[in-house]
Amino acid sequence: MAERYAELLVTDGVIRGLIGPREAPRIWARHLLNCAATAELIRSGASIVDVGSGAGLPGIVLAVARPDLTVTLVEPLARRTAFLGEAVDALGLDNVTVVRGRAEEVAGSLAPVDVVTARAVAPLDRLAGWCLPLAAVGGRLLALKGESAAAEAEAHAGAVLRLGGEVPVLRRCGVGLVEPPTTVIEVVRARGAVPDRTAARAVRRAGRGRTRRG
């Protein structure tokens, strides 16, 4: 199933602009294995929302690797949701649902989940504002990041706290299995926290600006 998904990414994914042509030769090491490594942070039977799913990274990867998970892919662009729906059907993934929309739009219509994932979507402050409302209290945001993750976590820690999260924690996944290991910023939705409304409004404005630019 993973091989079939890889084939979809390097063919239809490239043709439809979801994956850059230069990424095709390194689809396993840079993308699929990088995403799969985060499964070690997710408990058995967890519910997941993958925000800004794009080509299904990491949402589809996690659904393939862990059929015990229930995964919802949230993506605002029609061409991407079309690809996601086709990929889910082609792979026969009965544990995946595709939802078209922005995270801030669907927060009230989706049941709170155990884990919200996001890969290369936005800086941590905006990401926390969009994703934490989708998580149950005590649930977690797992943001897949690059080399600057530690600096980003430190820089945005105050905003995350104001938005109802706990202090961001850096995790390394797939150590000894994936090179380099996958870097994840983990944020727990705090119990009893009341998000700062001013910060939340700023995040929503940033989201609307992103849509206009897109």
C-alpha positions as CSV (number, residue, x, y, z in Angstrom):
1,M,0.0,0.0,0.0
2,A,2.9,2.4,0.8
3,E,4.5,1.6,-2.5
4,R,1.2,2.3,-4.3
5,Y,0.9,5.7,-2.5
6,A,4.5,6.5,-3.4
7,E,3.7,5.8,-7.0
8,L,0.7,8.1,-6.9
9,L,2.8,10.9,-5.4
10,V,5.6,10.7,-8.1
11,T,3.1,10.5,-11.0
12,D,-0.2,12.2,-10.4
13,G,1.2,14.2,-7.5
14,V,3.9,15.7,-9.6
15,I,1.6,16.3,-12.7
16,R,-1.0,18.1,-10.5
17,G,1.6,20.2,-8.7
18,L,1.3,18.7,-5.3
19,I,4.9,17.4,-5.3
20,G,7.8,19.1,-6.9
21,P,9.5,17.1,-9.7
22,R,12.8,17.3,-7.8
23,E,11.2,15.6,-4.8
24,A,10.3,12.4,-6.8
25,P,13.7,10.7,-6.4
26,R,13.7,11.2,-2.7
27,I,10.1,10.6,-2.0
28,W,10.8,7.8,0.5
29,A,13.6,9.3,2.6
30,R,12.5,12.9,2.6
31,H,8.7,12.5,2.7
32,L,7.3,9.0,3.5
33,L,9.7,7.8,6.1
34,N,10.0,11.3,7.6
35,C,6.2,11.3,8.2
36,A,6.0,7.6,9.2
37,A,8.5,8.2,12.1
38,T,5.9,10.4,13.9
39,A,3.7,7.3,14.5
40,E,5.9,6.5,17.6
41,L,4.3,9.5,19.3
42,I,0.7,8.4,18.7
43,R,-1.1,6.0,21.0
44,S,-3.1,3.0,19.7
45,G,-6.6,3.8,18.4
46,A,-6.1,7.6,18.4
47,S,-8.1,10.0,16.4
48,I,-6.2,12.4,14.2
49,V,-6.8,15.6,12.1
50,D,-4.2,16.4,9.6
51,V,-4.3,20.2,8.9
52,G,-3.2,21.5,5.5
53,S,-2.8,17.9,4.3
54,G,-1.8,18.8,0.8
55,A,-0.8,15.5,-0.9
56,G,-1.6,13.6,2.3
57,L,1.6,14.2,4.3
58,P,1.6,13.0,7.0
59,G,-2.0,12.0,7.2
60,I,-2.2,9.3,4.6
61,V,1.2,8.0,5.6
62,L,0.0,7.5,9.2
63,A,-3.2,5.9,8.0
64,V,-1.3,3.4,5.9
65,A,1.3,2.7,8.6
66,R,-1.3,2.5,11.4
67,P,-4.7,1.1,10.4
68,D,-5.7,1.5,14.1
69,L,-5.9,5.2,13.7
70,T,-8.9,7.3,12.5
71,V,-7.6,10.1,10.3
72,T,-9.4,13.2,8.9
73,L,-7.5,15.1,6.2
74,V,-8.4,18.9,6.2
75,E,-7.3,20.8,3.1
76,P,-8.8,24.0,1.7
77,L,-7.8,23.7,-2.0
78,A,-10.2,21.8,-4.3
79,R,-7.4,20.3,-6.5
80,R,-5.7,18.9,-3.5
81,T,-8.8,17.5,-1.9
82,A,-9.6,15.9,-5.2
83,F,-6.3,14.1,-5.2
84,L,-6.7,13.1,-1.6
85,G,-10.1,11.6,-2.2
86,E,-8.7,9.7,-5.2
87,A,-5.7,8.4,-3.3
88,V,-7.9,7.3,-0.4
89,D,-10.1,5.4,-2.8
90,A,-7.2,3.9,-4.7
91,L,-5.5,2.7,-1.5
92,G,-8.8,1.4,0.0
93,L,-8.3,3.4,3.2
94,D,-11.5,3.0,5.2
95,N,-10.0,4.8,8.2
96,V,-9.6,8.2,6.4
97,T,-12.0,11.0,5.7
98,V,-11.3,14.0,3.5
99,V,-12.7,17.4,4.5
100,R,-12.4,20.5,2.4
101,G,-11.9,23.7,4.4
102,R,-9.5,25.7,6.5
103,A,-8.8,24.5,10.1
104,E,-10.4,27.6,11.6
105,E,-13.6,26.9,9.6
106,V,-14.1,23.3,10.5
107,A,-13.1,23.5,14.2
108,G,-16.8,23.8,15.3
109,S,-18.0,20.9,13.1
110,L,-15.4,18.2,13.8
111,A,-15.3,16.3,17.1
112,P,-12.2,17.1,19.2
113,V,-9.4,14.6,18.5
114,D,-6.4,13.1,20.3
115,V,-3.8,14.5,17.9
116,V,-3.6,17.3,15.3
117,T,-0.8,17.0,12.8
118,A,0.7,19.5,10.4
119,R,3.7,19.5,8.1
120,A,5.2,22.6,6.6
121,V,2.0,24.6,7.0
122,A,2.8,27.7,9.0
123,P,4.9,29.2,11.8
124,L,4.1,27.7,15.2
125,D,2.1,30.7,16.6
126,R,-0.3,30.6,13.7
127,L,-0.4,26.9,13.7
128,A,-1.3,26.7,17.3
129,G,-4.2,29.1,16.8
130,W,-5.6,27.0,14.0
131,C,-4.9,23.5,15.4
132,L,-5.4,23.6,19.2
133,P,-9.2,24.2,18.9
134,L,-9.4,20.9,16.9
135,A,-7.7,19.0,19.8
136,A,-9.5,17.6,22.8
137,V,-8.3,19.0,26.2
138,G,-5.1,17.2,26.9
139,G,-4.8,16.4,23.1
140,R,-1.7,17.4,21.2
141,L,-0.5,19.3,18.2
142,L,2.4,17.5,16.4
143,A,4.0,20.0,14.1
144,L,6.6,18.4,11.8
145,K,9.4,21.0,11.4
146,G,12.9,21.4,10.0
147,E,16.3,22.4,11.4
148,S,15.1,25.7,12.9
149,A,12.5,23.9,15.1
150,A,14.2,24.6,18.4
151,A,14.5,28.4,17.7
152,E,10.9,28.5,16.5
153,A,9.6,26.7,19.6
154,E,11.4,29.2,21.8
155,A,10.3,32.2,19.8
156,H,6.6,31.3,19.8
157,A,6.3,29.8,23.3
158,G,4.5,32.9,24.6
159,A,2.0,32.9,21.8
160,V,1.3,29.2,22.2
161,L,0.6,29.7,25.9
162,R,-1.8,32.6,25.2
163,L,-3.6,30.4,22.6
164,G,-4.3,27.7,25.2
165,G,-1.3,25.4,24.8
166,E,1.4,24.2,27.1
167,V,5.0,25.0,26.6
168,P,6.2,23.5,23.3
169,V,8.4,20.5,23.5
170,L,10.9,19.3,20.9
171,R,10.8,15.6,19.9
172,R,13.1,13.6,17.7
173,C,11.4,10.6,16.0
174,G,12.9,7.6,14.2
175,V,16.3,7.9,15.8
176,G,18.5,5.2,14.4
177,L,15.9,4.4,11.7
178,V,15.6,7.6,9.7
179,E,18.4,10.0,8.8
180,P,18.1,12.7,9.8
181,P,15.5,12.0,12.5
182,T,12.1,13.7,12.1
183,T,11.8,16.8,14.2
184,V,8.5,17.5,15.8
185,I,7.3,20.3,18.0
186,E,4.7,18.9,20.4
187,V,2.1,21.2,22.0
188,V,-0.5,19.9,24.5
189,R,-3.8,21.6,24.7
190,A,-3.8,22.8,28.3
191,R,-6.5,21.8,30.8
192,G,-8.6,24.7,31.9
193,A,-6.8,27.1,29.7
194,V,-8.7,30.1,28.2
195,P,-7.2,31.2,24.9
196,D,-6.3,34.9,24.7
197,R,-9.0,36.4,22.4
198,T,-6.7,39.1,21.0
199,A,-4.2,36.4,20.0
200,A,-6.9,34.3,18.5
201,R,-8.2,37.2,16.4
202,A,-4.7,37.9,15.1
203,V,-4.4,34.3,14.0
204,R,-7.7,34.4,12.2
205,R,-6.7,37.6,10.4
206,A,-3.4,35.9,9.4
207,G,-5.4,33.0,8.0
208,R,-7.6,35.3,5.9
209,G,-4.5,37.1,4.6
210,R,-3.0,33.8,3.6
211,T,-6.2,32.9,1.7
212,R,-6.1,36.2,-0.2
213,R,-2.5,35.8,-1.2
214,G,-3.2,32.2,-2.3
